[in-house]
Amino acid sequence: MNLYVLSEIAKLFNEYEKISYIGRLDDNLIKLVLDNDIFYIDLAKSKSDIFCSVDSILAVKKYSAPFDFALQKYCLKSEIEKCEIDGNNRILRLFLSKALQYKKLKCILQLEFTGKYTNAIILDSKFVVLESLRKITQNSRIVKVGIPLTPLEQQQNFNIKEIEIGESMIEFLHKNYITKITSKLESSKQNEIQLLENKKQKLQTLLSNLPNKDDLLKRADKYAEIGKMLQNSSEIELQDSTIKLKKYDNSIQILDIDFVPKSRHSLINEFFAHNKKLKAKAKNISLQEENLKDNINFLDSKISFIKNATNLNDIKIINPKNQKKIDKKESKKYESFFINDLKISVGKNQKENIELLKDARANDIWMHIRGIPSSHLIIHCSKNIIREEILQKAALILCSFLKTKSGNFIVDYTKRKFVKIKEGANVVYSNYSTINIKT
């Protein structure tokens, strides 16, 4: 983080009156809304920064550590008294006050972009630590709740290197983000797409190695035919890989067989049992084939979504790693992921759509693309009010699962209780709202 840029940001922040929203979106990423303008504070040690983004960045999970509660308690809806930098250190301080019923709650939100000590620290007026993103207990500079914060030494003989900002600091922060994210986003896309391509290749191998359904049915018919012939024979002589039949008209027939019967006495039953087993296997092959194709298509949709992603959190949403676990029984029914700790589920085929409709609760949000046979989507929210940006993101994800990857789509959404199942996954619905999505 450049010190000159940070000093200009401090001047910009002094123009605002209050913190309308503050909260973590990722382990080291904080969303800060001043009045109506959105800023993102990246506190990753090696690349700390402040930026703006045209695209709304959503959290992949809900953060509920003591630091996150402290952000809400001390900083949310607080007034900005002043903003300044700490001399020649890359430290931004927001002096805040929050009106309570009987008093004013004052604090300092200190954002440190200093490499080793990069941190977000909430301090009281005497610079005692109230909470922090990172606790530091083993270095010479302790960051621990209840302990006064040791100030960093000022850099001596330091000249601030000016950077061309342009007409607007906010525009500069937008450009800063584009420059910063481009290479990292492309690298992340390549890595995630390669992982998905590897999964897809494994599924395609399984698909190509499935037994042929028609061959299985032919073998099943052959076994049934032999079983009937055995029933209509007067004598049966079992040899290594053949059966010698003597019919009631004294004619002889030799049959080749491709399995070793357990015994002569159960021979007829074994052929009919093999007939039944192969028919069941053929039916199961169809289900496996359908399931593998659905999963391959779904991976293609994920790949397409990642290719068009404009921020790293979108990739984490659609292809999560260390996110909360989905129940194993449920994960077999349909695909699920999380936005802001809200579970979003999508059906990959008609069967999964039906299961999804059955499992959804009355006040969950249902989504579907109007006029196109496609996936159903459920936002498992019960009675919670869903923010517009989450609805938009869910609708965009739903449209990305279409085989037609580009176009203008109308996504209707309503509460599950207003969706009536007619037949299979076909529904009628009412009391709906609409989102227009262009992909």
Buried (B, 14 or more C-beta within 10 A) or exposed (E): BBBBBBBBBBEBBEEBEBBBBBBBBBEBBBBBBBEEBBBBBBBEBEBBBBBBBEEBBBBBBEBEEEBBEBBEBBBBEBBBEEBBBBEBBBBBBBBBBBEEEEEEBBBBBBBBBBEEBBBBBBBBEEBEBBBBBBBBEEEEEBBEBEEEBEEBEEEEEEEEEEEEBEEEBBEBBBBBBBEBBEEEBEEBBEEBBEBBEEBBEEBBEBBEEEBEBEEBBEBBEBBBEBBEBBEEBEEBEBEEEEBBBBEEEEEEEEBEBEEEBEEEEEBBBBBBEBBEEBBEBBEBBEEBBEBBBBBBBBBBBBBBBBEBBBBBBBBBBBBBEEBEEBEEEEEEBBBBBBBBEBBBBBBBBBBBBBBBBEBBEEEBBBBBBEEBEBBBBBBBBEEEEBBEBBBBBBBBBBBBBBEEBEEEBBBBBBBBBBBEEEEEBEBEBEEBEEBEBEB
